Amino acid sequence: MTSPQVGGGQAAAAVHGGQQWNPAIQSPTLVTPPFLAPVGVEVVPVPGKGLGVIARAPFRAGDVIETCPMLLVADVPPDPFQASARQGGERFDDLEDYYFAWTDGRVALALGLGGLYNHSHHPNARNIKHYDAARMTIEAVRDIQPGQEITISYHVVWFDPLD
């Protein structure tokens, strides 16, 4: 396996269980580049939702909007931010809205715009988690026109959705 070079020839690495782990592993199951920066989108305030991702260019069903590297956090309690609050630590209200459940009890933060796509019960995009490669792809599930918000389904919601 090879890893892409970043930052002056150094491969990106994260610490997992005291060992270095490379999140940029090439995967034969991916048909997109390892990390695809989003083009044709913009982050803007969305009334009632905070920030959101808006299309500035058209996307067709099946288009990859973004491929996000994931920052994995190992050995965390089931709800690390609630546990921190119960133990007298600082409450990370804002941060807990941006992490994704991953495998083996880990959580992951999406780099790029991955954590800014809002929920919809009728999303126009989906997030595909590539667990073996520590990536998440945002892909259009139907045509998206410029000016439309790009939304995904969170599957389990802890708030009252606007749609």
PLY file of the C-alpha trace (Angstrom):
ply
format ascii 1.0
element vertex 163
property float x
property float y
property float z
element edge 162
property int vertex1
property int vertex2
end_header
0.00 0.00 0.00
1.12 3.53 -0.64
0.20 6.79 0.96
-0.07 10.19 -0.69
2.54 12.75 0.22
1.44 15.86 2.02
3.10 18.83 3.65
6.61 18.74 2.24
6.67 15.01 1.60
5.46 13.88 5.00
2.52 11.48 5.15
-0.31 12.56 7.42
-0.49 10.45 10.57
-2.66 10.15 13.64
-1.97 8.42 16.91
-4.10 5.37 17.64
-3.44 3.39 20.78
0.10 4.76 21.08
1.04 3.71 17.54
1.27 5.83 14.43
-1.53 5.17 11.99
-1.78 6.60 8.49
-5.30 7.83 7.58
-4.33 8.39 3.95
-4.11 4.73 2.97
-4.93 4.02 -0.66
-7.98 1.79 -0.97
-8.83 -0.32 -4.01
-12.54 0.16 -3.25
-12.44 3.93 -3.83
-12.92 5.36 -7.28
-12.32 8.96 -6.20
-8.99 10.63 -5.44
-7.80 10.12 -1.84
-8.92 13.59 -0.74
-11.08 15.69 -3.01
-11.44 19.31 -2.00
-14.92 20.61 -2.73
-15.31 22.82 -5.79
-18.51 24.67 -6.59
-19.74 24.97 -3.00
-19.79 27.68 -0.37
-20.33 27.68 3.40
-22.97 30.22 4.41
-25.32 30.87 7.33
-28.59 28.98 6.82
-31.60 30.39 8.70
-32.50 28.15 11.63
-29.57 25.79 11.05
-26.35 27.69 11.65
-23.81 27.12 8.89
-24.55 25.02 5.83
-23.06 24.07 2.48
-24.66 25.66 -0.59
-24.08 24.61 -4.20
-22.53 27.34 -6.35
-22.29 25.04 -9.37
-24.68 22.34 -10.58
-24.15 18.75 -9.44
-25.68 15.70 -11.12
-26.82 12.58 -9.29
-23.72 10.47 -8.65
-21.27 13.40 -8.66
-18.74 13.38 -5.83
-19.02 16.73 -4.07
-16.22 16.16 -1.57
-13.99 13.44 -0.16
-13.10 14.25 3.44
-10.20 12.87 5.44
-11.43 11.77 8.87
-9.60 12.52 12.11
-10.17 9.42 14.26
-10.23 9.52 18.04
-9.51 6.20 19.75
-10.61 4.82 23.09
-13.38 7.29 23.87
-16.44 6.70 26.04
-19.71 6.20 24.12
-20.49 9.91 24.49
-17.13 11.54 25.24
-18.44 15.08 25.54
-21.29 14.19 27.91
-18.84 12.16 30.01
-16.52 15.18 30.17
-19.37 17.36 31.41
-20.35 14.83 34.10
-16.74 14.73 35.32
-16.63 18.50 35.75
-14.80 19.10 32.48
-15.61 21.70 29.90
-18.74 20.91 27.89
-18.10 20.77 24.15
-21.65 21.51 22.97
-20.56 22.81 19.60
-18.04 20.05 18.91
-20.39 17.16 19.67
-22.62 18.26 16.79
-19.79 17.64 14.33
-18.43 14.17 15.04
-19.47 10.91 13.38
-19.74 7.46 14.95
-17.00 5.31 13.47
-15.96 1.70 14.04
-14.73 -0.05 17.19
-16.27 2.58 19.48
-14.26 5.40 17.95
-15.58 8.75 16.79
-14.31 10.76 13.84
-14.23 14.41 12.90
-14.57 15.13 9.21
-11.97 17.52 7.89
-12.82 19.80 5.01
-16.52 20.67 4.97
-17.71 17.21 6.06
-19.11 18.34 9.40
-21.02 21.28 7.91
-23.58 19.46 5.75
-26.96 19.85 7.44
-29.56 17.12 7.94
-32.67 16.62 5.87
-35.29 13.88 5.88
-35.18 14.34 2.08
-31.45 14.83 1.44
-29.99 15.59 -1.97
-26.64 14.01 -1.07
-25.35 11.11 1.01
-22.27 10.47 3.05
-20.38 7.27 2.33
-17.95 6.22 5.06
-14.80 4.42 3.91
-13.79 2.87 7.22
-10.69 1.13 5.86
-9.30 4.39 4.48
-10.50 6.92 7.12
-12.42 8.91 4.52
-15.96 10.03 3.92
-17.36 10.89 0.51
-20.25 13.29 -0.01
-22.10 12.26 -3.18
-25.14 13.82 -4.86
-28.15 11.46 -4.89
-30.14 13.70 -7.21
-29.42 16.78 -9.29
-28.53 19.85 -7.22
-28.86 23.34 -8.66
-26.75 26.40 -7.77
-28.16 28.11 -4.69
-29.58 24.90 -3.20
-28.36 23.71 0.18
-26.55 20.37 0.05
-27.98 18.12 2.76
-27.40 14.59 4.02
-29.35 12.31 6.36
-27.96 11.96 9.87
-30.21 8.86 10.27
-30.57 9.46 14.02
-31.47 13.03 14.92
-31.37 14.62 18.37
-33.13 17.85 17.35
-36.32 18.98 15.61
-35.48 19.07 11.88
-36.75 21.99 9.82
-38.01 19.67 7.05
0 1
1 2
2 3
3 4
4 5
5 6
6 7
7 8
8 9
9 10
10 11
11 12
12 13
13 14
14 15
15 16
16 17
17 18
18 19
19 20
20 21
21 22
22 23
23 24
24 25
25 26
26 27
27 28
28 29
29 30
30 31
31 32
32 33
33 34
34 35
35 36
36 37
37 38
38 39
39 40
40 41
41 42
42 43
43 44
44 45
45 46
46 47
47 48
48 49
49 50
50 51
51 52
52 53
53 54
54 55
55 56
56 57
57 58
58 59
59 60
60 61
61 62
62 63
63 64
64 65
65 66
66 67
67 68
68 69
69 70
70 71
71 72
72 73
73 74
74 75
75 76
76 77
77 78
78 79
79 80
80 81
81 82
82 83
83 84
84 85
85 86
86 87
87 88
88 89
89 90
90 91
91 92
92 93
93 94
94 95
95 96
96 97
97 98
98 99
99 100
100 101
101 102
102 103
103 104
104 105
105 106
106 107
107 108
108 109
109 110
110 111
111 112
112 113
113 114
114 115
115 116
116 117
117 118
118 119
119 120
120 121
121 122
122 123
123 124
124 125
125 126
126 127
127 128
128 129
129 130
130 131
131 132
132 133
133 134
134 135
135 136
136 137
137 138
138 139
139 140
140 141
141 142
142 143
143 144
144 145
145 146
146 147
147 148
148 149
149 150
150 151
151 152
152 153
153 154
154 155
155 156
156 157
157 158
158 159
159 160
160 161
161 162
